[in-house]
Every structure is written in C-alpha cells, then in structure tokens.
C-alpha cells in the first residue's frame, strides 16, 4: 500500500529490460539497506508503450519516516544513483 507508513524498500518496474535482467545488475541491495520488494509487473504506459528498454526504479517510500530521511540524504542519493547508473551501463554493454 503506497499510503502506508509501514511500507519500505525499493523495487524495479521494467518493460523489455526484464528479459535482460536489469534488477540484479542495479546493485541496490548491496548499496542500500532497504528491503528488496522485487521486480514488479509493467503496468505503466510510460514503460509498456515504448520501443526501447525502460525501467522505473522506486528507491523508497516518503511515507516511511526512516526512508524519507534516507531519501533526503545526499550520500544516500549518490549511492542509489551510482547503483542505477552502473546497472544501466552493464546492461547496454
């Protein structure tokens, strides 16, 4: 439930990247302490109606006090950004 204050963690929603296995390449599990909420099915037009690989990475819940603090932290933002960038770079090789 996205409105729950108990919801926490990160997840990836992807379209054609699912076949390429982007999720394990992102390294979010190793770089963050957020629970892994897994790969979610593609239900967003921005992901499903594209001719190129697309992914939506959910990095946490602002409704969770502890995750909101992390999401506001420049150091945490840098760790998440590096994990995403490295995962994409590996995926396009």
C-alpha angles and dihedrals in degrees: 000000000000092000096053117108087213095061112107140160143054133282140177127227113193143169120200091355087076089079090049092052100234094165097074091043095058094074092210091137092057096041100043135042092222119123114257108244090183137224113327126206118260109259102146122095091221088063102033100043100054133103093213132060112279137181137182113206117201106203099185146313122281087201088069111080094212094047092044088057090050093047089054092051115100090209092054092045089053093051092050093045092051092049092051094044093048091048092052092045091053090046095055096048 
